[in-house]
Amino acid sequence: MHTQFAFLKRGFTLIELLVVIAIIAVLIALLLPAVQAAREAARRAQCTNNMKQIGLACLNYESSQSVFPPGAISIYDPTGATSGWNSNFFTWSVLILPQIEGNVTYNALNIFMGVGQNGLNNGEAYTAYYGVPKVFICPSDADNNNGLRPWNGSLSVPYPNPLGQAPAWAPPINPFTGQTVQDVPVTDYAMSFGDNCAGCGLCDCLPWETPGTVATLPVGQLRRGWPGYWGTRYNNAAGITGALRGFADYATMQVATMASVTDGTSNTILVGEVRPIADANNAFWTSTGSASGTTVPLGWDANSYPASASNCNGLWQSAAAPLGCRYGSAAKGFSSYHPGGANMLFADGSVHFLKKSINLTTYAGLGSRNGGEVLSSDSY
């Protein structure tokens, strides 16, 4: 006798299928943060490499010129008789283009008049305007289109300068359309003007700065914010002249030498990360986009208030502007797209990642190149 067995084909049950899907979903949920972290680590490494290249370029510039690159080129006349704004406005970033293989762009510039409508409105100037090397863009920055921001949102000008003169700069004209270009090349790296006031003249604008009216501080307490906003000679108090404590002066042509870094090049910030979307004064070419300072807490979000609001839009450096306004003084701080802090390039060419939790006094001290602050390496 033969026993006949019947084998029936069977598939997955609905419950088994749902279990498998659930397991896959859990695995993806566990894996995704690790993938995102790996990608951010790669972007952060590229950002660090960008800053090292910038640091090497600045040091090469200093070696050949005996000064660090000035924050920007602008004729300074304390009397106001000659408009300093009728110069080329070129920032330190532009000046180091030959040191980072940007010779083609640099050679295409009208070095006497700039690259805007004061310069040559031809195809060469137009091409140079958009020729910003990618080394000035952090790969973690997802808020710009390959280093560009809209014209009406990231313009370093126009607003009256401290001497009351009208701005004289505007982007070039597209030679093919005859219209003013609608994009502004921006940068994710700004030179430090140190612990000078971030705005409003005599340090009377930001809660983190020591008001200029405080002449004497308690023993052991250091001043945060020194006369000369943005590192310039300008001030809003009669008889008080500012002096650059960092490296970048955007308008009054002060420069820093290696010998002037008496606090030590390994203890002084030269360049730091910034977020163009959080600073309406951010542009690669023009002077007001050249620098930021260390009296604003590291990582402060200056884009947390609607830029279109009437008490924010166009209130350049006004004390009335909210701290989260990208037009206000608080926008002139360092911040990044990296979690927890930002990369900082020091004057010796090294790059360090500073945490947002850094003590404000220590942070301000790292901004000054000759303030005499005693800082230990383990404090940051």
Residue, then its C-alpha position, 0 to 999 in steps of 0.5 A: m500500500h502506498t500512502q499519498f501525501a498532499f503538500l499544500k503551498r502556503g504564503f505569508t499571513l498578514i500578521e507575519l507580513l506586518v511583523v516583517i514590515a515593523i522590523i524593517a521600520v525599526l531597523i531604518a529608524l535605528l540606522l537613519p540617525a547613524v547615517q545622518a551623523a556620518r554625513e554631518a561628520a563628513r560635512r564638518a570635516q570638509c568645513t574644517n578643511n575649508m577653514k584650514q585652507i583659508g588660514l593658510a591663505c591668510l598666513n601666506y598673505e601676512s608673510s608677503q605683506s607683513v600684515f594680515p589681510p584687512g577686513a575690507i578696503s575702504i578709504y577712511d576720512p574722520t572728517g567725512a569730507t571724502s566718502g570712504w564708500n567710494s572705494n572698491f569695498f573688497t573684503w579680506s576674502v577677496l584679497i586672499l583669492p590669489q592664495i587659494e587658487g582664485n587667480v582667474t576671478y581676482n584678475a577679472l576684477n576692477i581693483f580700483m572700482g570694485v565689482g558692482q555698478n561702480g565697476l565694469n559692467n561687462g561680462e568679465a565683471y559679471t562672471a567674476y561676481y559669481g566666481v566665489p570659490k566653494v572654499f568659502i561655503c560650508p557644505s552643511d549650509a542648506d539655506n543657500n543656493n550654492g553660496l547665493r542668497p536673494w538680493n532683497g534678503s542678503l544685501s550688505v548695503p544699502y543703509p547710511n554709513p556712520l558718517g551719514q553718506a549715501p551708499a555707493w555700491a550695488p551689484p553688477i548689471n547682467p550684460f545679457t539682460g541689462q538688469t541688476v542681478q538678483d542674487v548676492p554671493v555670500t560666505d559662511y566664514a567671517m573674519s573676527f573683529g574680536d571683542n569690540c562692540a557688535g553695534c550701536g556704538l558705545c556698547d549700548c545695544l546688546p545685553w551681553e556687552t558691558p555698557g560703555t558708560v561703565a568706566t570702572l569694573p569690579v576687580g577680576q571682572l573683564r569688559r565685554g565689548w570695547p569702543g569702536y563697533w565692528g572694530t572700527r574707529y567709529n563711536n557714538a560718544a564725543g571724544i571716544t575713538g574706537a580701536l580694533r581689538g581683533f583682525a577685521d575692520y570693515a571701514t576704517m582701514q586698521v590692520a593687524t600684524m603678527a607682532s600685534v598678536t601679543d595674546g598668542t596666535s594659538n589663543t586668538i580667533l582669526v576667522g569663524e563660521v557664520r550663517p548667511i540666513a541669520d545676517a542681512n549684512n552678509a555678502f562676499w564682496t562688500s565690506t559690511g559682510s566681512a566680519s563678526g565679533t565675540t561679544v554675541p554668544l556663540g551660536w546665537d540665532a539671529n533669525s528667530y524673528p520675522a525679518s519682514a516685521s516692521n520692527c526688524n526689516g531695515l533697522w540696521q544695527s538699531a538698538a530697537a531691533p529684536l535680538g532675533c532680528r537678522y538686521g540687528s546687532a546680534a546678527k554680528g555673532f558667530s554661529s554654524y549649522h553644526p550641532g553644539g557649536a562652530n568651527m573657529l580658525f585661530a591665528d596660528g592656522s589651527v581649527h578648533f570646534l568651540k561649544k556653544s556653552i563656552n563662557l562668554t568672558t572666555y569667548a570674548g577674550l579669545g576674540s582680542r589679539n592684545g587684550g592681555e587676558v589669561l586663558s587656559s586651553d582647557s577653558y575652551 
